[in-house]
């Protein structure tokens, strides 16, 4: 795959993944689809060799894991990305993405507890 094609595919999958992930708050089948999109995006990021894009893909995967109820895996992944960014990547953008995903996971977990108690 040419680099330009990979970048375009990565971007398109990001848009699709965001939309499907948003629908995951309403239906479990969209959660599975969003995870598949994130995994495809991860493969492209690995081909491109961009560590920040790779980290972002893992954040998207962790969001899908949280939507699917796998909070421990999701939280472990986000913490790993946070530590990696602090140690070597030093990206303000990635820091903000990580914080956003962290807050979303906390919100999902709180929402799930409320639903369970209702």
C-alpha positions as a Markdown table, in Angstrom:
| # | Residue | x | y | z |
|---|---|---|---|---|
| 1 | Unk | 0.0 | 0.0 | 0.0 |
| 2 | Unk | 1.3 | 3.4 | -0.9 |
| 3 | Unk | 1.8 | 5.9 | 2.0 |
| 4 | Unk | -0.7 | 8.3 | 0.6 |
| 5 | Unk | -3.3 | 5.6 | 0.3 |
| 6 | Unk | -2.6 | 4.4 | 3.8 |
| 7 | Unk | -3.1 | 8.0 | 5.2 |
| 8 | Unk | -6.3 | 8.4 | 3.3 |
| 9 | Unk | -7.6 | 5.0 | 4.5 |
| 10 | Unk | -6.6 | 5.8 | 8.1 |
| 11 | Unk | -8.5 | 9.0 | 8.0 |
| 12 | Unk | -11.6 | 7.5 | 6.4 |
| 13 | Unk | -11.6 | 4.7 | 8.9 |
| 14 | Unk | -11.3 | 7.2 | 11.7 |
| 15 | Unk | -14.4 | 9.0 | 10.6 |
| 16 | Unk | -16.3 | 5.7 | 10.2 |
| 17 | Unk | -15.0 | 4.4 | 13.5 |
| 18 | Unk | -16.1 | 7.5 | 15.3 |
| 19 | Unk | -19.6 | 7.3 | 13.9 |
| 20 | Unk | -20.0 | 3.5 | 14.6 |
| 21 | Unk | -18.5 | 4.0 | 18.1 |
| 22 | Unk | -21.1 | 6.7 | 18.9 |
| 23 | Unk | -23.9 | 4.3 | 17.8 |
| 24 | Unk | -22.3 | 1.7 | 20.2 |
| 25 | Unk | -23.9 | 3.6 | 23.0 |
| 26 | Unk | -27.3 | 2.4 | 21.7 |
| 27 | Unk | -26.6 | -1.1 | 20.3 |
| 28 | Unk | -24.0 | -3.8 | 21.1 |
| 29 | Unk | -23.6 | -4.8 | 17.4 |
| 30 | Unk | -22.1 | -1.3 | 16.7 |
| 31 | Unk | -19.6 | -1.8 | 19.5 |
| 32 | Unk | -18.3 | -4.9 | 17.7 |
| 33 | Unk | -18.2 | -3.1 | 14.4 |
| 34 | Unk | -16.3 | -0.2 | 16.0 |
| 35 | Unk | -13.7 | -2.6 | 17.4 |
| 36 | Unk | -13.2 | -4.1 | 14.0 |
| 37 | Unk | -12.7 | -0.7 | 12.4 |
| 38 | Unk | -10.2 | 0.2 | 15.2 |
| 39 | Unk | -8.3 | -2.9 | 14.6 |
| 40 | Unk | -8.1 | -2.2 | 10.8 |
| 41 | Unk | -7.0 | 1.3 | 11.6 |
| 42 | Unk | -4.3 | -0.1 | 13.9 |
| 43 | Unk | -2.9 | -2.2 | 11.1 |
| 44 | Unk | -2.6 | 0.8 | 8.9 |
| 45 | Unk | -1.0 | 2.9 | 11.6 |
| 46 | Unk | 1.6 | 0.1 | 12.1 |
| 47 | Unk | 2.3 | 0.1 | 8.4 |
| 48 | Unk | 2.8 | 3.9 | 8.6 |
| 49 | Unk | 5.0 | 3.5 | 11.6 |
| 50 | Unk | 3.6 | 6.5 | 13.4 |
| 51 | Unk | 3.7 | 5.9 | 17.2 |
| 52 | Unk | 1.1 | 8.5 | 18.0 |
| 53 | Unk | -1.4 | 7.1 | 15.5 |
| 54 | Unk | -0.8 | 3.6 | 16.9 |
| 55 | Unk | -1.4 | 4.9 | 20.4 |
| 56 | Unk | -4.6 | 6.6 | 19.3 |
| 57 | Unk | -5.8 | 3.3 | 17.8 |
| 58 | Unk | -5.2 | 1.6 | 21.1 |
| 59 | Unk | -7.3 | 4.3 | 22.8 |
| 60 | Unk | -10.1 | 3.7 | 20.3 |
| 61 | Unk | -9.9 | 0.0 | 21.0 |
| 62 | Unk | -10.0 | 0.6 | 24.8 |
| 63 | Unk | -13.1 | 2.7 | 24.3 |
| 64 | Unk | -14.7 | -0.2 | 22.5 |
| 65 | Unk | -13.7 | -2.6 | 25.2 |
| 66 | Unk | -15.3 | -0.3 | 27.8 |
| 67 | Unk | -18.5 | -0.1 | 25.7 |
| 68 | Unk | -18.4 | -3.9 | 25.7 |
| 69 | Unk | -18.0 | -4.1 | 29.5 |
| 70 | Unk | -14.3 | -5.0 | 29.6 |
| 71 | Unk | -13.4 | -2.2 | 31.9 |
| 72 | Unk | -10.2 | -3.7 | 33.4 |
| 73 | Unk | -8.7 | -4.2 | 29.9 |
| 74 | Unk | -9.8 | -0.8 | 28.8 |
| 75 | Unk | -8.3 | 1.0 | 31.9 |
| 76 | Unk | -5.1 | -1.0 | 31.6 |
| 77 | Unk | -4.7 | 0.0 | 28.0 |
| 78 | Unk | -5.4 | 3.7 | 28.7 |
| 79 | Unk | -2.9 | 3.7 | 31.6 |
| 80 | Unk | -0.3 | 2.1 | 29.3 |
| 81 | Unk | -0.8 | 4.8 | 26.6 |
| 82 | Unk | -0.6 | 7.5 | 29.3 |
| 83 | Unk | 2.8 | 6.2 | 30.6 |
| 84 | Unk | 4.2 | 5.7 | 27.1 |
| 85 | Unk | 3.3 | 9.3 | 26.2 |
| 86 | Unk | 4.9 | 10.7 | 29.4 |
| 87 | Unk | 8.1 | 8.6 | 28.9 |
| 88 | Unk | 8.8 | 8.9 | 25.2 |
| 89 | Unk | 6.2 | 10.5 | 22.9 |
| 90 | Unk | 5.5 | 13.9 | 24.7 |
| 91 | Unk | 2.5 | 14.7 | 22.6 |
| 92 | Unk | 0.0 | 17.2 | 23.9 |
| 93 | Unk | -2.5 | 16.0 | 21.4 |
| 94 | Unk | -2.2 | 12.4 | 22.6 |
| 95 | Unk | -2.3 | 13.5 | 26.2 |
| 96 | Unk | -5.7 | 15.2 | 25.5 |
| 97 | Unk | -7.0 | 12.2 | 23.6 |
| 98 | Unk | -6.0 | 9.9 | 26.5 |
| 99 | Unk | -7.8 | 12.2 | 29.0 |
| 100 | Unk | -10.9 | 12.2 | 26.8 |
| 101 | Unk | -11.0 | 8.5 | 26.5 |
| 102 | Unk | -10.3 | 8.1 | 30.2 |
| 103 | Unk | -13.3 | 10.4 | 31.1 |
| 104 | Unk | -15.5 | 8.6 | 28.6 |
| 105 | Unk | -14.6 | 5.2 | 30.1 |
| 106 | Unk | -15.4 | 6.5 | 33.6 |
| 107 | Unk | -18.8 | 7.9 | 32.3 |
| 108 | Unk | -19.6 | 4.5 | 30.6 |
| 109 | Unk | -18.8 | 2.7 | 33.9 |
| 110 | Unk | -20.9 | 5.0 | 35.9 |
| 111 | Unk | -23.8 | 4.8 | 33.5 |
| 112 | Unk | -23.6 | 1.0 | 33.5 |
| 113 | Unk | -23.7 | 0.9 | 37.3 |
| 114 | Unk | -26.8 | 3.2 | 37.3 |
| 115 | Unk | -28.5 | 1.0 | 34.7 |
| 116 | Unk | -27.8 | -2.1 | 36.7 |
| 117 | Unk | -29.2 | -0.5 | 39.9 |
| 118 | Unk | -32.4 | 0.6 | 38.1 |
